[in-house]
Amino acid sequence: MAVTLMEKGRHAGMWKVRVQPRDKNGARISVPTQYVEGTKKDAEKLERKLLVEAEEAVYDNYDAKKASLFESLFALCVQP
């Protein structure tokens, strides 16, 4: 998780916000880098927002996979 001030290039003077959250298995989740015009405080707010969104996506996908696995196993067990 990084918030850095860009000094050169197309985004000079902007804050770069980069997060790399991990899923339940420890694999990194790809989240695109975003740039913020304004203060470092604004960039830190965006960083927290991105982390929360990624965290919610991980749990939503995990629960959906777990539920579909349960339904599949239940269907196999109930077959006559």
MODELLER restraints for C-alpha pairs under 7 A, 6 or more apart:
rsr = mdl.restraints
at = mdl.atoms
rsr.add(forms.Gaussian(group=physical.xy_distance, feature=features.Distance(at['CA:1:A'], at['CA:18:A']), mean=5.69, stdev=0.5))
rsr.add(forms.Gaussian(group=physical.xy_distance, feature=features.Distance(at['CA:1:A'], at['CA:19:A']), mean=4.40, stdev=0.5))
rsr.add(forms.Gaussian(group=physical.xy_distance, feature=features.Distance(at['CA:1:A'], at['CA:20:A']), mean=6.22, stdev=0.5))
rsr.add(forms.Gaussian(group=physical.xy_distance, feature=features.Distance(at['CA:2:A'], at['CA:17:A']), mean=5.90, stdev=0.5))
rsr.add(forms.Gaussian(group=physical.xy_distance, feature=features.Distance(at['CA:2:A'], at['CA:18:A']), mean=5.23, stdev=0.5))
rsr.add(forms.Gaussian(group=physical.xy_distance, feature=features.Distance(at['CA:2:A'], at['CA:19:A']), mean=6.46, stdev=0.5))
rsr.add(forms.Gaussian(group=physical.xy_distance, feature=features.Distance(at['CA:3:A'], at['CA:15:A']), mean=6.46, stdev=0.5))
rsr.add(forms.Gaussian(group=physical.xy_distance, feature=features.Distance(at['CA:3:A'], at['CA:16:A']), mean=5.56, stdev=0.5))
rsr.add(forms.Gaussian(group=physical.xy_distance, feature=features.Distance(at['CA:3:A'], at['CA:17:A']), mean=4.79, stdev=0.5))
rsr.add(forms.Gaussian(group=physical.xy_distance, feature=features.Distance(at['CA:3:A'], at['CA:18:A']), mean=6.60, stdev=0.5))
rsr.add(forms.Gaussian(group=physical.xy_distance, feature=features.Distance(at['CA:3:A'], at['CA:43:A']), mean=6.67, stdev=0.5))
rsr.add(forms.Gaussian(group=physical.xy_distance, feature=features.Distance(at['CA:3:A'], at['CA:44:A']), mean=6.89, stdev=0.5))
rsr.add(forms.Gaussian(group=physical.xy_distance, feature=features.Distance(at['CA:4:A'], at['CA:15:A']), mean=5.55, stdev=0.5))
rsr.add(forms.Gaussian(group=physical.xy_distance, feature=features.Distance(at['CA:4:A'], at['CA:16:A']), mean=5.25, stdev=0.5))
rsr.add(forms.Gaussian(group=physical.xy_distance, feature=features.Distance(at['CA:4:A'], at['CA:17:A']), mean=6.91, stdev=0.5))
rsr.add(forms.Gaussian(group=physical.xy_distance, feature=features.Distance(at['CA:5:A'], at['CA:13:A']), mean=6.58, stdev=0.5))
rsr.add(forms.Gaussian(group=physical.xy_distance, feature=features.Distance(at['CA:5:A'], at['CA:14:A']), mean=5.97, stdev=0.5))
rsr.add(forms.Gaussian(group=physical.xy_distance, feature=features.Distance(at['CA:5:A'], at['CA:15:A']), mean=4.53, stdev=0.5))
rsr.add(forms.Gaussian(group=physical.xy_distance, feature=features.Distance(at['CA:5:A'], at['CA:16:A']), mean=6.18, stdev=0.5))
rsr.add(forms.Gaussian(group=physical.xy_distance, feature=features.Distance(at['CA:6:A'], at['CA:12:A']), mean=4.94, stdev=0.5))
rsr.add(forms.Gaussian(group=physical.xy_distance, feature=features.Distance(at['CA:6:A'], at['CA:13:A']), mean=5.62, stdev=0.5))
rsr.add(forms.Gaussian(group=physical.xy_distance, feature=features.Distance(at['CA:6:A'], at['CA:14:A']), mean=5.64, stdev=0.5))
rsr.add(forms.Gaussian(group=physical.xy_distance, feature=features.Distance(at['CA:6:A'], at['CA:15:A']), mean=6.01, stdev=0.5))
rsr.add(forms.Gaussian(group=physical.xy_distance, feature=features.Distance(at['CA:6:A'], at['CA:16:A']), mean=6.59, stdev=0.5))
rsr.add(forms.Gaussian(group=physical.xy_distance, feature=features.Distance(at['CA:7:A'], at['CA:13:A']), mean=5.86, stdev=0.5))
rsr.add(forms.Gaussian(group=physical.xy_distance, feature=features.Distance(at['CA:14:A'], at['CA:35:A']), mean=6.19, stdev=0.5))
rsr.add(forms.Gaussian(group=physical.xy_distance, feature=features.Distance(at['CA:14:A'], at['CA:36:A']), mean=5.58, stdev=0.5))
rsr.add(forms.Gaussian(group=physical.xy_distance, feature=features.Distance(at['CA:14:A'], at['CA:37:A']), mean=4.96, stdev=0.5))
rsr.add(forms.Gaussian(group=physical.xy_distance, feature=features.Distance(at['CA:15:A'], at['CA:35:A']), mean=5.49, stdev=0.5))
rsr.add(forms.Gaussian(group=physical.xy_distance, feature=features.Distance(at['CA:15:A'], at['CA:36:A']), mean=5.07, stdev=0.5))
rsr.add(forms.Gaussian(group=physical.xy_distance, feature=features.Distance(at['CA:15:A'], at['CA:37:A']), mean=6.43, stdev=0.5))
rsr.add(forms.Gaussian(group=physical.xy_distance, feature=features.Distance(at['CA:15:A'], at['CA:40:A']), mean=6.79, stdev=0.5))
rsr.add(forms.Gaussian(group=physical.xy_distance, feature=features.Distance(at['CA:15:A'], at['CA:43:A']), mean=6.28, stdev=0.5))
rsr.add(forms.Gaussian(group=physical.xy_distance, feature=features.Distance(at['CA:16:A'], at['CA:33:A']), mean=6.95, stdev=0.5))
rsr.add(forms.Gaussian(group=physical.xy_distance, feature=features.Distance(at['CA:16:A'], at['CA:34:A']), mean=5.96, stdev=0.5))
rsr.add(forms.Gaussian(group=physical.xy_distance, feature=features.Distance(at['CA:16:A'], at['CA:35:A']), mean=4.59, stdev=0.5))
rsr.add(forms.Gaussian(group=physical.xy_distance, feature=features.Distance(at['CA:16:A'], at['CA:36:A']), mean=6.53, stdev=0.5))
rsr.add(forms.Gaussian(group=physical.xy_distance, feature=features.Distance(at['CA:17:A'], at['CA:33:A']), mean=5.87, stdev=0.5))
rsr.add(forms.Gaussian(group=physical.xy_distance, feature=features.Distance(at['CA:17:A'], at['CA:34:A']), mean=5.27, stdev=0.5))
rsr.add(forms.Gaussian(group=physical.xy_distance, feature=features.Distance(at['CA:17:A'], at['CA:35:A']), mean=5.97, stdev=0.5))
rsr.add(forms.Gaussian(group=physical.xy_distance, feature=features.Distance(at['CA:17:A'], at['CA:43:A']), mean=6.38, stdev=0.5))
rsr.add(forms.Gaussian(group=physical.xy_distance, feature=features.Distance(at['CA:17:A'], at['CA:47:A']), mean=6.14, stdev=0.5))
rsr.add(forms.Gaussian(group=physical.xy_distance, feature=features.Distance(at['CA:18:A'], at['CA:33:A']), mean=4.89, stdev=0.5))
rsr.add(forms.Gaussian(group=physical.xy_distance, feature=features.Distance(at['CA:18:A'], at['CA:34:A']), mean=6.69, stdev=0.5))
rsr.add(forms.Gaussian(group=physical.xy_distance, feature=features.Distance(at['CA:19:A'], at['CA:31:A']), mean=6.59, stdev=0.5))
rsr.add(forms.Gaussian(group=physical.xy_distance, feature=features.Distance(at['CA:19:A'], at['CA:47:A']), mean=6.92, stdev=0.5))
rsr.add(forms.Gaussian(group=physical.xy_distance, feature=features.Distance(at['CA:19:A'], at['CA:51:A']), mean=6.94, stdev=0.5))
rsr.add(forms.Gaussian(group=physical.xy_distance, feature=features.Distance(at['CA:20:A'], at['CA:28:A']), mean=6.14, stdev=0.5))
rsr.add(forms.Gaussian(group=physical.xy_distance, feature=features.Distance(at['CA:20:A'], at['CA:29:A']), mean=6.06, stdev=0.5))
rsr.add(forms.Gaussian(group=physical.xy_distance, feature=features.Distance(at['CA:20:A'], at['CA:30:A']), mean=6.58, stdev=0.5))
rsr.add(forms.Gaussian(group=physical.xy_distance, feature=features.Distance(at['CA:20:A'], at['CA:31:A']), mean=6.53, stdev=0.5))
rsr.add(forms.Gaussian(group=physical.xy_distance, feature=features.Distance(at['CA:21:A'], at['CA:28:A']), mean=5.89, stdev=0.5))
rsr.add(forms.Gaussian(group=physical.xy_distance, feature=features.Distance(at['CA:21:A'], at['CA:29:A']), mean=5.61, stdev=0.5))
rsr.add(forms.Gaussian(group=physical.xy_distance, feature=features.Distance(at['CA:21:A'], at['CA:51:A']), mean=6.80, stdev=0.5))
rsr.add(forms.Gaussian(group=physical.xy_distance, feature=features.Distance(at['CA:21:A'], at['CA:54:A']), mean=6.86, stdev=0.5))
rsr.add(forms.Gaussian(group=physical.xy_distance, feature=features.Distance(at['CA:22:A'], at['CA:28:A']), mean=4.42, stdev=0.5))
rsr.add(forms.Gaussian(group=physical.xy_distance, feature=features.Distance(at['CA:22:A'], at['CA:29:A']), mean=5.53, stdev=0.5))
rsr.add(forms.Gaussian(group=physical.xy_distance, feature=features.Distance(at['CA:23:A'], at['CA:29:A']), mean=6.61, stdev=0.5))
rsr.add(forms.Gaussian(group=physical.xy_distance, feature=features.Distance(at['CA:23:A'], at['CA:58:A']), mean=5.95, stdev=0.5))
rsr.add(forms.Gaussian(group=physical.xy_distance, feature=features.Distance(at['CA:36:A'], at['CA:43:A']), mean=5.94, stdev=0.5))
